[in-house]
């Protein structure tokens, strides 16, 4: 018994829907088919073996599509295709048979009665003995395509059955010796052609296109049923905290462009009509949507007994009772080859939708919760388009992942329309808020904006930021409310700001004042702990700050204040990163980090000079002149800044500090040739590290043999490798415990020589540039006198 309103709604739809076929077939006399193939001549019926062989000689191996690719693989598709240009039909006569068949098929398949089913010729195929096409699904080659039509030409052959599968049910069709055999099926049906065992199977294939048209509503709708469905909707949406949406999964698949109210397939059309009528009674809006379903099941591989779980019925023609070899293992659906235990996880995402007016919304990417979804046919009763089995991995058992495409109907109360549409399309939400504000309905814009708060951060994460952020800045100002403005802009990152946003940021600061922007910048900065996959990394963005500062200066009176806030936050972040990097035990990591920070630090100093942020400039200069650990960073910043800007940016003081620190280092005598002492960086103070430190500090001891257990040797290994010490560490595997052999290397002396040569080059460069700068200043003073 159904427990929830949405379950009862699904049960009601199941009971009210008339069964509709996913495939249908009939035979017709061959009298109206006048077919000629260039290179073979008129085709005579029944088709002879000799003429079939001529067609094979004329044909080319048929290809098949996989995503964007067109492939040739005879392990998947092995058949001959006659080029369409060589096939000639007498259309006027052929239509006398084809058009009535199409009208009959449209009724059989439950297509809307207002539309017209048309057949577009696609190809002529010849299956020789042994040829086949594994189970596959036809791609919809046009927006109006709803299915495929196969016309079998009368001939004598065995094998080659066409199997069409949908919703766990399989129908098998065989050809006719004397008549044309027509088979039509929806394009989302998986189907296969089993191997021909003798003779030749020759067919014409068509794309089935449905012209626009909508089935008329019943003249006497079941008001009791509609009322029951409407009450289910009311009950679903009524409780406090109830979901904003109800998503009903349909039985068929559709493409984004093929999803259309006038082209619904089979039972889907009936259910959509009923839900549409119920939505009117429950004051709900309704759209058609595409749903991507992903399920993860606990599963295991059984002994292969296909007949145990595969349901099949046979239809078609009984012109012959041929015996077929068992080729079930060929192209079988992987998803159906495993026994399922329990559903571990299910995810459903709405990909796109179309409303009753035909307006489309693409790239929705909206995840829906389990409490929002119902279906008459559970995903397990459908055929997945992809499946992936993962065997036992130690931390979890065997799993089977299955993916489905399904049509869906999405309903929501009209009172929640703005929030629901906004979550699906944040860009639409901003456009709507801007339109309301510009029509002087600021109160309405504020009320609508307030409904975004529960999901706005999550919704914006799906959006391509470029262009959208500009719109968000404008909307934040127009809603004329600082709290709402903060909410609208909160999901973004500082690195989203560019020179193109300077005027908008200036306008926001003028409207909401400095404390508001300071809090917003802090919130943006805090998001740096998340992934940098989208947009610039912080170091890259900070390096571009001078250009943004100039743009903000020209944007208005509040621009320099905004620039100073951005610069101060950037410096706070940079100085914290520098302090963190100094704690790295590995010299190479410290060196690499300092190299990446050179341009950002130089940019902060340059930006501070441009907007007159003297306090920030002095703070940064004082930081760089603190001790000797940052001499490398200081020299890098000096090299990255033209000497003409050393004065305005405060780098004169940094140059003086670095010159003194480098000279002091070079004044120390070089290491003596017999001094093998090494400094162990601060860190662990365990007895093993104390022993290591004693060996390293000894200026005369070059090697040390140390019997240690495996875990104790590993600890010593890590300390040496992490600090990148010039010491080899090898294990001599004799005796118990094994002996760790440590040996200091000549890299101790070579490394110090490299560092000394670099210091000498840096000092020479500083002396030249400081002298040049002094000369420029002296010349400038002379000209002034």
N, C-alpha and C positions, 0 to 999 in steps of 0.2 A: 504494500500500500504506500502511495506517495506521501512523503513526510512534509515537504515544503510546497509553497505556492508554485514555485517554478517547476517542481516535479509534477504537480497536478496539471499544470498548463501543458507540459509535454505529453502527458497521458491523454489529455483531452484532444490534442492535435493528432495523436496517433490513432485514436478511435474514430476521428471524424474524416481522416484523409482516405480518399479512394486509392487503392493500389494503382500504381502506374508503372509500366514496363520500362526497363532501362535499355532493352533491345527488342527488336521485332523483326519478323521475316514473312515473306510470302513468295510464291512462284507465279510466273506469268509466261504465256506463250512467247516464242521468240520471233513472231511474225513482224513486229515493228522495228526490230533492231537490224539495221543495214550498216554493217561495220566493214571498213576497209583500212588496211595497214600498208602504208607505202613501203615497198620492198617485198611484200608478201602477196598483196592483192586482196580481193574480197574474202572475208572470213565466212566459211560455210559451217552450218550447224547441223547436227552436233559437231563439235570441233574434232578434227581427225588428229591422230598421233603425228602424222607427217607434217601437217600445218603447224601444230604446236611446236615441233622441233625447228621449223623455219622461224617461228617467232623467237625461240630461244637464241638462234644464231643472230637475230637482229637486235636482241636486247642487250642491256648493259647491267652489271651488278648493281642492285639497288642499295642505296645508302639510307642512313637513318639519322635522326637528330638527337643530340644530347646537349641540352642547354643551348649555348650559342654555337655549338660545333655541329658539323655534318660529317659523319664518320662512315667508313666502309669496314665492316667486320663480319665475315661470313659465319663466325661463331654466334652472332646475334641475329643477323638477317641474311638469309641466303635465298635469293630469288632474282629473276630477271625482270628488268623494267624496260618497257617499250617507250621511247621518247614521245612525249605528248604531241609533238609536231608531226609525228608519223601516223597518228590515229585520226581517222575521219569518220564522223557519224552523220547520218541523215537526221538532223535535229527535229525537223518537222514531223517526221514519222515516229521517231523515238519518243517524242513528248506524248504521243497518244498513249503509250504504255507508262512512261515514267511519271507523268504528272498525277494521274490517279493513284499510283502507288505512293507517291510522296504525301498526298492528302490523307491516305489511309494511315501511313506511318505517323503523321503529325498527331492523329487522334490516338493511335496506339501508345505513343510516347507521352501523351498528356501535355502536349505543347499548347500554348495559348491559342484559342480559336480565332482570335483577331489577326494572327500573323500568318505569313505564307512561308512554307518550307520550300527552299530551292536547293538544287543539286549542282555543284560546280565540279566539273570533271578534273580529276587530279592525275591519275596514271592508269596504265594498263600493265598488269603483272602476270608473269608466268612462273608457276612453281613446277619444276621438273622433279623426278624421283629423288628423294633424299633432302629436298629443299624445305625451308621452314622460316618462321619469324617468331622469336621468343616473345614471351609476354611483355607487353609494353603499353604505353598510353599515347594516343595521338595528341600532338600539339594543336591548339586552336590557331589556325593560320589567318583568321580574320576576326574582327570584333563580333560579327554576326554568326560565326560558326558555333553550332551547338552539338554537332555529331558527325559521324562518318557513315557512308553508304558503300556497301560492297555488292557488286552485281556479278554473280558467278555465271560464266558462260557454260552452256550445256556441253559436257564431255564425259568420257569414262575415265575415272581415276579412283584410287583408294587412298586412305589416309587424308592428310590435308584438311582436317576439320578446323573450323573457326570456333574458338572458345572465347566467349565474352563474359567478363566477370565484373560484378559491382556489389558492394555491400555484403560480401561473403557468399554471394550466390553466383554460380557459373552456369551459363547456357551454352550448349554445343550445337553448331549448325554444320550440316553436310551439304554438299552440292547435289545437283540433279544431272541425270544423263540426257534428258530431253528438253528441259525447260530452263528459263532464266531463274536464278535464285537470288532474291533480294534480301539483304540483311542490313538493318539500320541500327545504330547504337549511339548513345551519348558519348561525347569526346572524352569524358572523364572515366570511361570504362577501360579497365585493363583487359587486353585481349591478346591472343596468340594464334598463329597458324601452325598446327602440328605438322610434322614431316609427311610429305607425300610418299607413299610406299610404292605406288605404281601409277603409270599414266601421267597426265599433266592437268594441273589446276590453273585455269586462266580466269582472271577477274578484271573488272573495271572498278576503280575506286573513285569516290566522290567526297567532297566536303559538303556537309549539310549546313546551309545558312538559313537563319530564321529572320524574316523581315519583321519590322516593328509592328506590334499589335498587342493588345491586352485582352485577356479573357474577360467577358462581361461578368459582373457580380451576379450571383443567383438572384432570380426575381423574387424569391421568397426565402431570404437567408434564415438560417436557424437562429432565431433571436435568443433562444435559451442557451445555446452553445456559445454564442458571442458574449452573452451576459456572464457566463461562467468564466470564460477566458478573461474578460475585463475585471472580474472580481479577483482572479488570480494575480493580475497585474497590480491592482490596488493593494492587495495583501503583501505582495513582494516589496512594494515601495513605501508602505505605510510606517513600519516600526521606526523608532528613533535609531539613527545609525545605519539604516538600511542602505544597500547599494544604490548608486545613482543610475545603474543600467541593468537591463536584462538582455542577455545574449542567447538567442536560440540558434543552434547549429542546424543547418539544412543538410540534406542528404547528398548534394552534388557539389562538384567543384566548378569554379568560374575563373576566368582570367580578369585582370583589373579592367580592361576595356570591354570584355564580354559580359561583365556584371551589369545587368539591365533589368528593370522591372518588366519589360516586355519580352524577355527571353529566358524566363525561368524554366527549369527543367522538371518535368514530371510532377511528383508529389510536392516539390518545393513551391510550385505556383499556388497550389491549394492552401498550403500552410501559410504562405505570405498573405494571401487574400484574407484568411481568417484572422491572422494577427493584425492586419491593417484595420479590419473592422473593430476588433477588440480595442486597439489603440485609441480609436475615436471615442469609444465609450469610456475609456479610462483616462482621457485627456493626456495622452502620451504622444510623443513624436516617434517616428520609426524610420530607419534607414536600412538598406541592404549593405552588407559588408563582406569582406573576405577575411577568413580566420585561418591563422596558422596554428596548428595543434602539435605539441611535442609531448610525448609520453615516455616515461622511463619505467620499465617493468622489471621485476625480478623474474628471471627466466632460466631455462636449462634446455639443453639439446636432447630430445627424446630419440629413441630408436625410431627410424623413419617408418611411419605408418600413415601415409598421406590420406588414405581413405577414412581414417578414424575421425579426422576433423574437417575434411573438406566436403562441403555440401555441394551437390551437383544435380542438375536436372537436364534432360536432353530434350531438344526441340528440333524443328527443321523438317527434313524430308526423309522419307523411307524408300527412296528409289532403289537403294541397295543396302544390304546388311553386311558392310565390310568389316573385317577384323583388323584392328590397328595394334601396332606395337605400343608398349607403354613408354611414353616419353615424358611422363609427368615431371621427372627431375630436370627436364630441360627448361630453363628460364623460370623456374618456380619462384614465388614470392618469398624472399628471405623472412619477412615478418611472420609468415604463417608456418615456418619450419621449426618453431620453438614452442615449448609448453610454458605458459605464463603462470606465475605464482601470485604476485601481488603488485598493485600499482604503487610505485615508489614516489613518483612526482609527475605532475601534469602542468603544462604551461600553455596558455592560449593567448595569442596576440592578434589584434585586429590590424590588418595591413592597409586597407583602404575601404571607403564606403561611397555610396551614391544615395542621395535623398530622393524623395518623391518627385521633386522638380527636375531631377536629372543632374543636379550639381554634384560634382565628384570631389572627393578629398583623398589624395594619394599619400603614400609614405606615412601612414598614421603611426605605426609601431606602438600601439597602445596595448599594454598587458592588462588582462581582465582576471579577476579573482574567481575562485571556484564557486563562491556564493552568488555569482552573477550569471552562471552558465547553466543551460539545460539543453537537452536534445532528445528527440524521439529515438534516433539511432545513435548509440554510443560510438565513440571513435573506434573501439575494438571491433565493431561490426563493419568497419569500412576498410578499404585497401590503402595502406600507407604509400606515399610516393617515394619514401626512403626509409630504410631501417638499418640499424647497426648493432651487432651483437658484440658484447665485451665479456670475455671469459673471466674466471675467478682471478682477482688481482691481490688477494691477501687481506686488504682492508675492507673489501666489500665483495659480495657474491657476484654471480653471473647477472648481467643486465642486458636488456634489449631496449634500445631507443627507437621510437617510431615517430615519423613526422607525417602530418596530414595537411592537405589544403581543403577547406570547406567553405561553402557559402554560409552566410549567417544573417539573421535579422536582429537588429539592435534597437531596443526601445528604452525610452526614459520619460519621466513626467515633464510636461511642458514647463512647470515651475522650476525645473533644474536644467533647462535647455542650455543656458549660457555656459554653466560650469562643465556640462558633459561635452559640448562642442569645443570648449576651450581646452580641455584636457586632451582631446584628440588632435586639435590644431592650435597650438599656442600663438602662431602667427595670426590666425583668424581672430583670436581673442584680443590681441593688441589692436588690430584694425578696427574691431568693434568698439573698443574703449576709446580710441582716438576719434571715431566718428561721433560717438555720444558726446564727448567733451567739446568737440568743435560745434556741435549743435546746441551748446550751452546747457546740456544736461549733465553737469558735473556730478550732481548727486547720484543720478542713475549710473554714471561711470564708476563712482566710488562703491556703490552697492554691488555692482557686478564684479569689480576688481576684488572685493573682499571674499567672494566665493572661490577665488583661485588659490587662496593660501594653502589649503590642505594638500594640494598636489603640484603646485607650481614648480617647485624645485625639480621634481621628478620629470615633469612634462618638458621643461626647458632642456634637460639633459639629452633629449632625443632630437633637438633642433640643430640645424646647421647655423652656427652663431653669426656668420657673416651676413650683414644686412638686418638680421633679427635684433641684434644688440642696439643698433641705431634706432630702430622702431621702439625698443623697450625704453631707451633714454627719453624719447619724446613722450611716450605714454606716462612714464613716471612723473614728468613735469605737469602734464595736463590733468592728472587725477587730483592734483592740488591737495595732497595729503602726505605728510612725511612718512608715516608708518606704511601706507600702501606703496609709496614709492620705494621704500627700502625692501619691501617684500617682492616687488616686481623685479628689482635689480639684484637681489641677493644671490640668485643662482649663478651669477657670472663670476669671472676672475679678473684680477687687475690686468692680466696679459691680454684681455680683450680690447682694452683701450688703445686707440690709434689717434693720429693727428686729426683724422676726420671726425672724431667725436668731441673735439675741443669746445666748439660752440655749445653743443648740447650739455656738456658737463658744466660749463660756465653758467648756463641758464639754470640748471638744477641748483647750483650753489647759491645763486642769487635768490632762488625761491625758498630754499630750505636751510640756508646758513651753514656756517663752518662746522659746528658740532655734528650735524647730520652727515655731512660728507666724510668727516673723520671716522665716524662709526661705520659708514658704508665701506670705506677703504680698508678699515681693519677687518671687516667681514670678508671682503674679497681676498685680502692677503691671507687670511686663515685657510682659504681653500687651496692654497699652494701645497698643502700636505697630500692632496689627492693627485691623481694621475695627470701627467702633462701630455697625454696622447693628443689632445686637441689644442691647436694654437702654439704660440711660442712658449719656450721654457722661461722661467723667471729671469735667468741671467741674460738671455737674448733680449727680452723685453726691456729690462733695465738699461741695457746698452743703447737702446733707442730713445731713452728719456729726453735728451737734449732737444730733439726735434719736437716732441710733444710739449715740452716746456715753452718753446718758442710759439707753438700754435696756441697754447693756452694764454700766453701773454697778449696775443693779438685777438683773442676771442671776446674779451670784455674785462670789466673792472675786477671781477672775481677770479679771473683766470690765474693770476700769479699765486693767489692763495691755494687754489686747487693744485697747482704745480708743486708748491712747497709741501703740501700734504703727501703727494705721491712720492716726492723725493725723500721725505723723512721716513715714510714706511719702507721704501726701498732700501735706505741705508740701515734701518733697524734689521731688516732681513739679511742684508749682506754681512753686517758685522757679526750677527749670530752664526752665519754659515762659516765665516772666517774662524771664529772662536772654536766652532765644532771641528773644523778641519785641522786646527793646530793639535787637537787631541789624537789625531791619527798616528798610530805607531809607525806606519810604513812611510818612509821618506818620499817614495815615488807617488803615493796617493796625495801627500801634502803638496808636492810640486805640481801635480796635475790640477788639483783644486785651485791653487793660487793662479795658475795660468788661465783657467776659465773665469776667474773673478776680476782679472785685470781690466777688461773693457767695461764691465758694469761699474766698478769703483770709479774709474775715470769719468764715466758718464754722469754719475751722481755729483762729482765735484764740478763738472762742467755745467750741469743743470743748476746747481746751487749758485754758481756765479752768474748765470743768465737771469735768474729771478731774484737775486739779492738775498739769498738765504745764507747770510754770513754765519749765523750760529751753527747751522748744519755743516757748512764748509769747515769751520774750525773744529767741530766735533770729529769729522772724518779725518782731517789732517792730524789731529792729536792722536787718533787711533793708529794711524800708519806710522807715527813717530814713536810709538810705545815699544821700547826694547829692540832686540835684534832679530826676533823671530819673523818679523814682517818686512825685512829689508828686501827680500826677493819680490814680494808683492809691490812694495813701494817703487822699486826700480822699474818693474813692469808697467805700472801706472804712468811713471814719468816717460817711459819710451812710447807709450800709447797716446801721449798728449803733446801737441806742438809746443815748443819752448816759449812761443809767444803767449801761451795761455797758462804758463806756470804761475805767473804772478796773480792773475784774477782767480785762479782756482786754489791758491794757497800751496801749490806744489813747490814753491821756493823752499819752504821749510822742510818738506819731505826730501828734497834734493840735498839740503844741508845735512839732515839726519842720516840719510843713506851714505853720503860721502864719509862722514865721520865713522859710521859703523863698519863700512868696508875697509877704511884705512886701519882701524883698530884690529880687525881680523888679520889683515895682511902684515901688520907689524909683529904679530906673534910669530915666533920662529917655526919653520916647517917641522914636521914630525921627524924625529931621529930615525935613522935606518934600523935601529935595534929596538924601537919602541912599538911593541905589539899590543898595547893596551886599547881596549874598546869600551865605550860607555854603553851600558844596557839601559834603554829607556825605562822611565818609571812605569809601574804597573803592578803585576803580581809580586808579592813578597813572601811566597812560600819557601820552604827549605830547598826545593829544587832550584828555584830562581836565585836564591842566595848562593848556592853552589855554582850556578852558571855565572853569576856576577863576579864571584871570586876569580874564576878562571879568566873571564874577559878582562878584568882590571889588571891582571898581572902582566907587566910590560915584557917579561922575558919568556913566559910560557906560551908556546905556539900550539900545542896539542894537549888533549885531555881524554883519557880513556875512563869511561864511567859505566860500571855495571848497573843496569836499570831494568825493571820490568817494563812490559810493553806500554801500559798506559802512562807510566812516568816518562818513558822515552818520547811518547807522543806530545806530552806537555812541553818538553824542552824543544822538540821540533817546531811547535807552533810559535814559541817565543822568538826563536831565531828567524823563522820565515816571515813572521808578521813585522818584525823590526828591520827586515832586510839586512841582517848583519853579514859582514864578510867572513862567514864561518861555514865550513862544510860539516854535515852531520850524517854519518853512516853507521849502520849497525853491523857489528861483527857477530855472526850467528854461531858462536861456539860457547859451550858452557851454559850454565844457568845462574842468574839471568844473563841474557845477551848483553854485549858491551856496546855502549854508544860512544863512537869515536868522533871527537870534535877537533877541527883543525882550522886555525886562522889562515886567511888567504892574502895574497898580494894585493887584492882589490882594496884592502884597507889603505894602502899607500897610494894606489892609482886613483881611488875615489877622492882622496884629499887633494891630490894634484889637480884633478879636474875642477874641483870646487875652487881652488886657489886661482887657476887660470881664468875661471868665470868671474871671480871677484875682481881680478886685475882688469879684465875687459870692461866690466861695469864701471869701475872707478875711473878708468881712462875716458870712457864715454861721458860720465858725469862731469869730469873736469873740463873736457872740451866744450860741452854744452853750457855749463855754468859760466865759463870764460866768454863764450859767444854771447850769452845773455847779458853779462855784465858790460861787454863792449857795446851792445845795442843800447842799453840804458844810458851809458855814458855819452854816447853820440846823441841820444834824444835830449839829454839835459843840456848839452852844448848848443844844440840848435835852438832850444828854448831861450838860452841866455842871449 
